[in-house]
Amino acid sequence: MITTKVHKENQFKMAESFGSASKSYDVSARLQRFSGKHLMPWLPNKNDLRVLDLGSGTGFFTDLLATTYKDVIGLDFSKGMLKFAKNCRNQNIQWINADAHKIPLQNESIDFIYSNLVLQWCEPLDNAIKEMLRVLKPGGLIVFTTLVDGTLHELKSSWAKVDDDQHVIDFKSEDQLAKYFNTDNSQIFEHKCQDIVLEYQNVIHLARELKGLGANHLPKKKNRGLSGKDKWFAMTDHYQEFVEPNGIYPATYCLYSGLVVKLNNPS
Ligand SMILES: C[S@@+](CC[C@H](N)C(=O)[O-])C[C@H]1O[C@@H](n2cnc3c(N)ncnc32)[C@H](O)[C@@H]1O
């Protein structure tokens, strides 16, 4: 369990950042919609299940899960996201305001966990995964997507030519995910990786989309103010290197989707 002051402050700021994006989120969430739907073939086809949507955001997928499963819980650390979800989604869903690093549910009480594009925000990730495995019943499943290293490499390398501050979060590698999920009592049963390249009119369009998703709190950022205009223009100049002949600005998202099983009989 993580209880340091710095961790709590960071989690609070990240939750605020997501909360302030709750109203714009659904229009900016083209990647989230794609990745969340793409998990559907892995969902169990039994209805009588207790399901946890970890990092439920505006509740778009929690709502979808509630059309199939009996008992659905949406958990998010952002009060703003939960407020939006409570107003708009299926009234039978139970909403919990909590951190994925400290899930207020009993051991072995959940049949499966669905989590779409949340784990890249969890630091330390191994700690959040231990919590997920703790609340999951033996034989239970985790279906998830996250982003791995290489994501937003165009933006990251363009900024790296300008300063050494953090402008893009640190994404984990596939090997790190395998190390955390393949334990004595859990195994990655299936996984898929794919690079998705989204198109933008310019770098401002990309920055606005990231902001609209609430993805703009960077825990290791040293300079908290806006980056100076000169730096911004220098970065956009470097981004030109990636611009396609038709003038489109690409941004790559390295999507990792996993199906994890909690073993019945750990050795
Ligand atoms: C990119 S959004 C995805 C939302 C939703 N799963 C979807 O597919 O639309 C990430 C969500 O995870 C939540 N989140 C991030 N870190 C979290 C944590 N440590 N504990 C709980 N929620 C977290 C954010 O508040 C945000 O709502």
The ligand as a Tripos MOL2 file, in Angstrom:
@<TRIPOS>MOLECULE
LIG
   27    29     1     0     0
SMALL
NO_CHARGES

@<TRIPOS>ATOM
      1 C1         -7.9220    7.4220  -19.9980 C.3       1 LIG1
      2 S1         -9.1680    7.4160  -18.7880 S.3       1 LIG1
      3 C2        -10.0480    5.9070  -19.2130 C.3       1 LIG1
      4 C3        -11.4620    5.9070  -18.6890 C.3       1 LIG1
      5 C4        -12.3100    4.7030  -19.0770 C.3       1 LIG1
      6 N1        -11.6940    3.4650  -18.6470 N.3       1 LIG1
      7 C5        -12.5820    4.6930  -20.5670 C.2       1 LIG1
      8 O1        -12.1900    3.7360  -21.2250 O.co2     1 LIG1
      9 O2        -13.2070    5.6210  -21.0810 O.co2     1 LIG1
     10 C6         -8.2970    6.9590  -17.3360 C.3       1 LIG1
     11 C7         -9.1760    6.9680  -16.0850 C.3       1 LIG1
     12 O3         -8.4310    6.3060  -15.0490 O.3       1 LIG1
     13 C8         -8.5850    7.0230  -13.8570 C.3       1 LIG1
     14 N2         -7.4000    6.7180  -13.0340 N.ar      1 LIG1
     15 C9         -6.1050    6.9470  -13.3410 C.ar      1 LIG1
     16 N3         -5.2990    6.5150  -12.3600 N.ar      1 LIG1
     17 C10        -6.1190    5.9840  -11.4040 C.ar      1 LIG1
     18 C11        -5.8820    5.3860  -10.1380 C.ar      1 LIG1
     19 N4         -4.6500    5.2560   -9.6490 N.pl3     1 LIG1
     20 N5         -6.9320    4.9630   -9.4180 N.ar      1 LIG1
     21 C12        -8.2050    5.0950   -9.8990 C.ar      1 LIG1
     22 N6         -8.4910    5.6720  -11.0810 N.ar      1 LIG1
     23 C13        -7.4590    6.1000  -11.8350 C.ar      1 LIG1
     24 C14        -8.7000    8.4880  -14.2870 C.3       1 LIG1
     25 O4         -9.3400    9.2870  -13.3320 O.3       1 LIG1
     26 C15        -9.5030    8.3540  -15.5770 C.3       1 LIG1
     27 O5        -10.8830    8.4560  -15.3330 O.3       1 LIG1
@<TRIPOS>BOND
     1     1     2 1
     2     2     3 1
     3     2    10 1
     4     3     4 1
     5     4     5 1
     6     5     6 1
     7     5     7 1
     8     7     8 2
     9     7     9 1
    10    10    11 1
    11    11    12 1
    12    11    26 1
    13    12    13 1
    14    13    14 1
    15    13    24 1
    16    14    15 ar
    17    14    23 ar
    18    15    16 ar
    19    16    17 ar
    20    17    18 ar
    21    17    23 ar
    22    18    19 1
    23    18    20 ar
    24    20    21 ar
    25    21    22 ar
    26    22    23 ar
    27    24    25 1
    28    24    26 1
    29    26    27 1
@<TRIPOS>SUBSTRUCTURE
     1 LIG1         1 GROUP 0 **** ****
